Amino acid sequence: MATYERGDYVKIEFPDETTGIGEWMWVRVQRCDDEKRLVFGTLDNEPVSDYGEKVRLGTELAVSYAQVREHKKASDLRSKN
């Protein structure tokens, strides 16, 4: 079984190289590659920082496992509704 499954959510830390203050945002997982330690998904919230149109709600991303700060299983989210 993969570390992260389709429909899971991971909170990713996006560092800001200008200010040094990171922003944490949720990404909805499409798939992951455990061998390369990458999670692929779409950004699920609006960024507070300006990333020059590179990162916005719905942006498709490939992110290192090292940037994951929190993980919520899709099954956990469904059971609370």
MOKALIN-V309583 format. One record per residue. RES is the residue in three letters. BURIAL is + if it has 24 or more other ideal C-beta (glycine too) atoms within 12 Angstrom, else -. Layout:
res/burial
RES/BURIAL
RES/BURIAL
This chain:
res/burial
MET/-
ALA/-
THR/-
TYR/+
GLU/+
ARG/-
GLY/-
ASP/+
TYR/+
VAL/+
LYS/+
ILE/+
GLU/-
PHE/+
PRO/-
ASP/-
GLU/-
THR/-
THR/-
GLY/-
ILE/-
GLY/-
GLU/+
TRP/+
MET/+
TRP/+
VAL/+
ARG/+
VAL/+
GLN/+
ARG/-
CYS/+
ASP/-
ASP/-
GLU/-
LYS/-
ARG/-
LEU/+
VAL/+
PHE/+
GLY/+
THR/+
LEU/+
ASP/+
ASN/-
GLU/-
PRO/+
VAL/-
SER/-
ASP/-
TYR/-
GLY/-
GLU/-
LYS/-
VAL/+
ARG/-
LEU/-
GLY/-
THR/+
GLU/-
LEU/+
ALA/-
VAL/+
SER/-
TYR/+
ALA/-
GLN/+
VAL/+
ARG/-
GLU/-
HIS/+
LYS/+
LYS/-
ALA/-
SER/-
ASP/-
LEU/-
ARG/-
SER/-
LYS/-
ASN/-
